[in-house]
Amino acid sequence: MLNDDANTDLAGAFARFCSNLILENGEAMVLEDFQHTMLADYFDGATETLVLLPKKNGKSTLLGALALFHLISTRDAECVIGAASRDQATILYDQAAGFVRRTPGLEKYVDVKRGYREMRKRGDSGRIRVLAADVDTADGVIPTLALVDELHRHKSADLYGIFRDGLGPRSGRMITISTAGGHELSPLGSMRAAALQLPTVEREGAHTYAATADRSYAMHEWALRKEDDLDDLLVVALANPASWQTLDALRARHDSPSMLPWQWARFACGVWVSSEAWWIAAEDWNVLGEAEELAPGERITLGFDGARVGDSTALVGCRLSDGLVALLACWEAPPDAPSWEVPAGEVDAVLAEIMERYRVLRGYFDPPLWRSEIDTWAREFGDKVVQRYDTARSRMMGAVERFRTDVATQRLHHTGDVTLTRHVLNAQTREARGGGYWLAKDRPGSPHKIDAAVAAVLAYEARADVLAEGGNRSKVPMSWN
């Protein structure tokens, strides 16, 4: 272990210190090249270091090790850990405490005050402690090392400012580490924008380095650009420098049914994007799910939207009585199959089966790629039941807003189908010239399917129109009365 006289070659001393620490998997910690890079300015004397790095690259573990190293190697250390919430700050603290618990001999140097979120160095007054984001509790702190975790979650720059302005006279320093934020006008976004205007700005691969002329302030960012292919895992790997972020590990995250496009872009690729760019929040949608299905013979409306090649096509139903939305059928192109075609004959058969199973009052069908089939279905099932609906016109903008509003006010509910949920949460809104918006993918050519979301909007809008017309039995085709 280290002693107070070990004050030369701190970067090398820290690497040796880490080699003694035991990780949660029982193995010794080994500093990787990118970790040396992100701490080089700190060990060279930088007062402030900002590190932006996608999730799962060991940020909290590294800073937990650094906090312990600082505590042991600095006389009367005052190391403070701050985050947007006390619970968030405790994540980093717990990493440090875990090292003390697992690493033989470390408890001789560090006393973990369990329940107090504080560690003390044996032999002097040095300590590591957690401070809540409530800035009133942070006033007066004079840190020798301030660690700020996940600055993207901070609503203001107050805590950061208090730590920075309170740095101790003995070369106090601070390190801020975070994933990408949601919008560039946030405290973190403003700090990053200022860093990108510094005299030194260098980019190699997905790594951007920025620094003041005297190197007292430095920023390291690992991130892709918005125009990069965020679904090419070889490209994504550039922004995830940790050795454990293998292509298989990235693929597992990317392909998870719960992974939303904005989460992948922001937390795996380092791209600045807000969840608010998507029309519906996951929590608002998920709370509306019910373990219920449409029953045969029920009065429903339909929505249909889709491509012909390399994408998806969906049929969604909506119960007239209460607005229950249910995915009835969906055809999706397999991954890496751009020439795959929707089986048109199967779509015909499924639609016929739906018409027989339910009392379909009206269906809105997006026409461009299925115009001939829609005309055939209108002749077969009645043109009052099968109606074209141009999703590129202003009428669709009102339908999207009605659907989103009724989700927010919990007037709509759905069956909880995972495919429908994925499509709904994949969709973004695109503002139209002259006002209003419609649904679109997160970017041109994106593999994230949204056709079931569009079909759901159409089915729900068809229900609204039927109800507006009275929703009475005189509107129902005679053969279904």
C-alpha positions in Angstrom: 0.0 0.0 0.0 0.9 3.7 -0.3 2.2 6.0 2.4 2.1 9.8 2.7 5.6 10.2 1.3 4.6 8.7 -2.1 4.3 12.0 -3.9 6.3 11.4 -7.0 5.0 9.8 -10.2 1.5 9.9 -9.0 0.1 8.4 -12.2 2.4 5.4 -11.8 1.7 5.1 -8.1 -2.1 5.1 -8.8 -1.7 2.3 -11.3 0.2 0.2 -8.8 -2.4 1.1 -6.1 -5.2 -0.1 -8.4 -3.4 -3.4 -9.1 -3.9 -4.2 -5.4 -7.7 -3.5 -5.5 -10.1 -6.4 -5.8 -13.1 -5.9 -8.1 -16.6 -7.3 -7.6 -15.7 -10.3 -9.8 -12.8 -11.2 -7.5 -10.1 -10.1 -9.9 -7.5 -7.4 -9.4 -8.2 -4.0 -11.0 -6.0 -3.2 -14.0 -6.0 0.4 -15.4 -6.7 0.5 -19.1 -5.1 2.9 -21.6 -8.2 5.1 -21.9 -8.3 5.4 -18.1 -4.7 6.6 -18.1 -5.7 9.1 -20.8 -8.7 10.5 -18.9 -6.7 11.0 -15.7 -3.4 12.3 -17.2 -4.4 15.9 -16.9 -5.4 15.4 -13.2 -2.0 13.9 -12.4 -0.3 16.6 -14.3 -1.9 19.2 -12.0 -5.1 20.2 -13.8 -7.6 21.9 -11.5 -10.7 20.7 -13.3 -11.1 17.7 -15.5 -14.4 16.9 -17.2 -14.9 13.3 -18.6 -17.9 12.4 -20.8 -18.2 8.7 -21.4 -21.0 6.3 -22.3 -22.4 4.0 -19.6 -20.8 0.7 -18.6 -17.3 1.9 -19.2 -16.4 1.8 -15.5 -16.7 5.5 -14.6 -17.8 5.0 -11.0 -15.4 2.2 -10.3 -12.4 4.3 -11.5 -13.4 7.3 -9.4 -14.0 5.1 -6.4 -10.4 3.9 -6.7 -9.2 7.4 -7.2 -11.0 8.6 -4.0 -9.3 5.9 -2.0 -5.9 6.7 -3.5 -6.3 10.4 -2.7 -7.4 9.6 0.9 -4.4 7.4 1.5 -1.8 9.5 -0.3 -2.9 13.0 0.9 -2.5 14.2 4.5 -5.8 15.4 6.0 -7.6 14.8 2.7 -11.0 16.2 2.3 -12.6 14.2 -0.6 -16.2 15.0 -1.3 -18.6 13.1 -3.6 -21.5 15.0 -5.0 -24.3 14.1 -7.5 -27.8 15.2 -8.4 -29.1 13.1 -5.5 -27.7 11.6 -2.4 -28.6 8.1 -3.7 -26.7 8.8 -7.0 -23.6 10.0 -5.1 -23.7 6.9 -3.0 -23.2 4.7 -6.1 -19.6 6.1 -6.4 -19.1 5.9 -2.6 -20.2 2.3 -2.6 -17.6 1.4 -5.2 -14.9 2.8 -2.9 -16.4 1.0 0.2 -16.5 -2.2 -1.8 -12.8 -2.0 -2.5 -12.1 -1.6 1.2 -14.2 -4.6 2.0 -12.7 -6.9 -0.6 -9.1 -5.8 -0.7 -6.9 -7.5 2.0 -5.0 -5.0 4.2 -6.9 -1.9 3.0 -8.9 -1.7 6.2 -5.7 -1.0 8.1 -5.6 2.4 6.2 -9.3 3.1 5.8 -12.2 3.0 8.3 -15.6 2.8 6.6 -18.2 4.5 8.8 -21.1 2.3 7.9 -24.4 4.2 7.8 -22.7 7.6 7.7 -21.6 7.5 4.1 -18.2 8.5 5.2 -14.7 6.9 5.3 -11.9 8.0 7.5 -8.1 7.6 7.1 -6.6 6.0 10.1 -3.9 8.2 11.6 -5.1 11.7 10.5 -8.3 13.6 9.9 -8.6 12.6 6.2 -12.0 11.5 5.0 -14.2 10.8 2.0 -17.8 11.8 2.4 -21.0 12.1 0.4 -22.8 15.5 0.1 -26.3 15.8 -1.1 -27.1 18.0 -4.1 -28.9 20.4 -1.8 -26.4 23.2 -2.1 -27.2 24.5 1.4 -25.4 21.5 2.9 -22.3 22.0 0.7 -21.6 25.6 1.6 -18.3 26.0 3.3 -16.7 22.8 2.1 -13.0 23.1 1.3 -12.2 19.9 -0.7 -8.8 18.7 -1.6 -10.5 16.5 -4.2 -14.1 17.0 -5.4 -15.7 14.2 -7.5 -18.9 15.1 -9.3 -20.8 12.1 -10.7 -23.3 12.2 -13.6 -23.5 16.0 -14.0 -26.1 15.5 -16.8 -28.7 14.9 -14.1 -28.0 18.2 -12.3 -30.7 20.8 -12.7 -28.3 23.6 -12.0 -24.6 24.3 -11.8 -24.8 25.4 -8.2 -23.2 22.3 -6.6 -20.4 22.3 -9.2 -19.7 25.9 -8.6 -19.5 25.5 -4.8 -17.1 22.6 -5.1 -14.9 24.5 -7.7 -14.8 27.8 -5.7 -14.2 26.0 -2.5 -11.2 23.9 -3.6 -8.6 23.8 -0.9 -5.4 26.0 -1.0 -3.2 22.9 -1.3 -3.8 22.4 -5.0 -7.4 21.2 -4.6 -8.7 19.6 -7.7 -12.0 18.3 -9.1 -13.0 15.7 -11.6 -16.5 15.6 -13.1 -17.6 12.5 -14.9 -20.8 11.9 -16.8 -22.7 10.4 -19.7 -24.0 12.6 -22.4 -26.8 15.0 -21.5 -30.3 15.5 -22.9 -30.0 19.0 -24.2 -27.1 21.3 -24.7 -28.5 24.2 -22.7 -28.2 22.2 -19.4 -25.3 23.0 -17.0 -23.3 20.1 -18.5 -24.2 21.1 -22.0 -23.0 24.7 -21.4 -19.8 23.4 -19.9 -19.1 21.1 -22.8 -19.9 23.9 -25.4 -17.4 26.2 -23.6 -14.7 23.4 -23.6 -15.1 23.0 -27.3 -14.1 26.6 -27.8 -10.8 26.2 -25.9 -7.4 26.8 -27.6 -6.7 23.1 -27.8 -9.4 20.9 -29.3 -8.3 17.6 -30.9 -10.3 14.6 -32.1 -9.1 11.1 -32.9 -11.7 8.5 -33.7 -14.5 9.0 -31.2 -12.3 10.7 -28.6 -12.3 14.5 -28.3 -9.7 16.3 -26.1 -10.0 20.0 -25.2 -7.9 22.1 -22.8 -7.0 25.6 -21.8 -3.6 26.9 -22.8 -2.1 26.2 -19.3 -3.8 22.8 -19.1 -5.5 23.8 -15.8 -8.9 22.7 -17.4 -9.3 19.7 -19.6 -12.2 17.7 -21.1 -12.2 14.2 -22.5 -15.2 13.0 -24.4 -15.8 9.6 -26.1 -18.8 10.0 -28.3 -20.1 9.5 -31.8 -21.6 12.2 -33.9 -25.3 12.3 -34.8 -24.6 11.6 -38.4 -22.6 8.4 -37.6 -24.3 5.0 -38.1 -25.4 4.4 -34.5 -26.4 0.8 -35.3 -23.0 -0.2 -36.7 -21.4 -1.8 -33.7 -17.9 -1.4 -35.0 -18.5 2.3 -35.0 -20.2 2.3 -31.6 -17.2 0.4 -30.2 -15.1 3.5 -30.9 -17.1 5.4 -28.2 -16.8 2.5 -25.7 -13.1 2.2 -25.0 -13.3 -0.3 -22.1 -12.0 -3.8 -23.0 -15.2 -5.4 -21.6 -17.4 -3.5 -24.1 -17.0 -6.2 -26.7 -19.1 -6.4 -29.8 -21.1 -9.2 -28.2 -21.7 -7.0 -25.1 -22.7 -4.1 -27.2 -25.0 -6.3 -29.4 -26.7 -7.6 -26.3 -27.5 -4.1 -25.2 -28.5 -2.9 -28.6 -30.8 -5.8 -29.3 -32.5 -5.8 -25.9 -36.3 -5.3 -26.3 -36.3 -2.7 -23.6 -33.6 -0.5 -25.3 -35.1 2.6 -26.7 -33.4 4.5 -29.6 -32.8 7.6 -27.6 -31.3 5.6 -24.7 -28.9 3.8 -27.1 -27.9 7.0 -28.8 -27.2 8.8 -25.6 -26.0 6.2 -23.1 -24.2 3.8 -25.5 -23.0 6.2 -28.2 -22.5 9.4 -26.3 -24.8 11.4 -28.6 -26.6 14.4 -27.0 -30.3 13.7 -27.5 -33.3 14.2 -25.2 -36.0 11.6 -24.5 -38.4 14.5 -25.1 -37.6 14.3 -28.8 -39.7 11.1 -28.8 -43.4 11.7 -28.7 -44.3 9.5 -25.8 -42.3 8.7 -22.6 -41.9 5.0 -21.7 -43.3 5.5 -18.3 -46.5 7.2 -19.6 -47.0 4.4 -22.1 -46.2 1.4 -19.9 -48.6 2.4 -17.1 -51.5 2.0 -19.6 -50.8 -1.6 -20.4 -53.4 -4.2 -19.4 -53.5 -7.9 -19.6 -56.5 -7.9 -21.9 -57.3 -8.8 -25.5 -59.9 -8.0 -28.0 -62.7 -10.5 -27.9 -64.3 -12.0 -31.0 -67.4 -10.2 -32.1 -66.4 -6.9 -30.5 -66.9 -3.6 -32.3 -63.5 -2.2 -33.4 -61.8 0.1 -35.7 -58.6 -0.6 -37.6 -55.3 1.1 -38.5 -53.0 -0.1 -41.2 -49.5 1.2 -42.1 -46.5 -0.4 -43.7 -43.7 -0.7 -46.3 -43.3 -3.3 -48.9 -39.6 -4.1 -48.7 -37.1 -4.2 -45.9 -39.1 -2.6 -43.1 -42.4 -3.6 -41.4 -46.2 -3.6 -41.9 -48.8 -3.6 -39.1 -52.5 -4.0 -38.4 -53.8 -2.5 -35.2 -57.3 -2.6 -33.7 -59.0 -0.3 -31.3 -62.1 -1.2 -29.3 -64.9 1.2 -29.8 -66.3 1.0 -26.2 -63.2 2.1 -24.3 -60.3 2.7 -26.7 -58.3 -0.4 -26.0 -55.5 -0.6 -28.6 -54.2 -4.0 -29.7 -51.7 -5.1 -32.2 -53.5 -7.7 -34.5 -50.6 -8.5 -36.9 -47.1 -7.3 -37.7 -44.6 -8.3 -40.3 -41.0 -7.2 -39.8 -38.0 -7.6 -41.9 -35.4 -9.8 -40.3 -32.1 -8.1 -39.3 -29.7 -7.6 -42.2 -32.3 -8.5 -44.8 -32.8 -5.3 -46.8 -34.4 -7.1 -49.7 -37.0 -8.9 -47.6 -40.6 -8.3 -48.8 -43.8 -8.2 -46.8 -45.9 -11.3 -47.8 -48.8 -9.6 -49.5 -50.9 -12.8 -49.7 -50.5 -13.3 -46.0 -51.6 -9.8 -45.3 -54.7 -10.4 -47.4 -55.5 -13.6 -45.5 -55.0 -12.0 -42.0 -57.2 -9.0 -42.9 -60.0 -11.3 -44.1 -59.7 -13.2 -40.8 -59.9 -10.0 -38.8 -63.0 -8.9 -40.7 -64.6 -12.2 -39.9 -63.6 -12.3 -36.2 -64.6 -8.8 -35.2 -67.3 -6.2 -36.1 -65.0 -3.8 -37.9 -66.7 -0.4 -38.2 -64.0 1.5 -40.0 -60.4 1.1 -40.9 -57.9 3.8 -41.9 -55.3 2.5 -44.3 -52.1 4.4 -45.3 -52.2 4.3 -49.1 -48.9 5.0 -50.9 -47.3 1.6 -51.0 -50.5 -0.5 -50.8 -52.8 1.4 -53.0 -53.9 -1.4 -55.2 -54.5 -3.8 -52.3 -56.5 -1.1 -50.4 -58.7 -0.6 -53.4 -59.3 -4.4 -53.6 -60.1 -4.5 -49.8 -62.5 -1.6 -50.2 -64.4 -3.5 -52.9 -64.4 -6.7 -50.8 -65.2 -5.3 -47.4 -66.9 -2.0 -48.3 -65.5 1.5 -48.9 -67.1 2.8 -45.7 -65.0 0.2 -43.8 -61.7 0.3 -45.7 -60.8 4.0 -46.2 -57.6 5.6 -47.4 -55.9 7.9 -45.0 -53.0 10.1 -46.1 -50.6 10.2 -43.2 -48.6 13.0 -44.9 -51.4 15.6 -44.6 -52.5 17.9 -41.8 -55.3 15.5 -40.8 -52.6 13.1 -39.5 -51.1 15.8 -37.4 -54.3 16.2 -35.4 -54.5 12.4 -35.0 -51.0 12.2 -33.6 -51.7 15.0 -31.1 -55.0 13.3 -30.0 -53.3 10.0 -29.5 -50.4 11.6 -27.5 -52.8 13.7 -25.4 -55.0 10.7 -24.5 -51.9 8.7 -23.5 -50.8 11.6 -21.3 -54.2 11.9 -19.7 -54.6 8.1 -19.5 -57.8 8.0 -21.6 -56.3 5.4 -23.8 -55.0 1.9 -22.8 -53.4 -1.0 -24.6 -52.8 -4.7 -24.3 -49.1 -4.4 -23.4 -47.9 -6.1 -26.6 -44.1 -5.9 -26.7 -43.9 -5.3 -30.4 -46.5 -2.5 -30.3 -44.7 -0.9 -27.3 -41.3 -1.1 -29.1 -42.8 0.6 -32.2 -44.5 3.3 -30.2 -41.4 4.1 -28.2 -39.3 4.1 -31.3 -41.3 6.9 -32.9 -40.3 10.6 -33.0 -42.3 13.6 -34.0 -41.2 15.7 -37.0 -42.5 19.3 -37.2 -44.3 20.1 -40.4 -43.9 23.3 -42.3 -46.7 25.7 -41.2 -47.1 24.0 -37.8 -48.1 20.6 -36.5 -46.1 17.3 -36.7 -46.3 13.7 -37.8 -44.5 10.5 -36.7 -41.1 9.6 -38.1 -38.1 7.4 -37.4 -35.2 8.8 -35.4 -33.2 9.2 -38.6 -33.4 8.3 -42.3 -32.7 4.6 -42.9 -33.0 3.7 -39.2 -33.7 0.0 -38.5 -36.1 1.0 -35.6 -39.6 0.1 -36.7 -42.5 2.5 -36.1 -45.3 1.2 -38.4 -47.3 -0.3 -35.6 -47.2 3.1 -33.9 -48.6 4.8 -37.0 -51.3 2.0 -37.4 -52.2 2.6 -33.7 -52.8 6.3 -34.3 -54.9 5.5 -37.3 -57.0 2.9 -35.5 -57.5 5.3 -32.6 -58.4 8.1 -35.0 -60.9 5.9 -36.8 -62.6 5.3 -33.4 -62.7 9.0 -32.7 -64.4 9.7 -36.0 -66.9 6.9 -35.6 -67.8 8.2 -32.1 -68.0 11.8 -33.4 -70.5 10.6 -36.0 -72.6 9.0 -33.3 -71.1 5.5 -33.0 -74.6 4.1 -33.4 -75.6 0.9 -35.1 -76.8 2.7 -38.2 -73.2 3.2 -39.0 -72.4 -0.5 -38.9 -72.6 -2.6 -42.1 -75.9 -4.5 -42.2 -74.3 -7.9 -42.5 -72.7 -7.4 -39.0 -75.8 -6.2 -37.1 
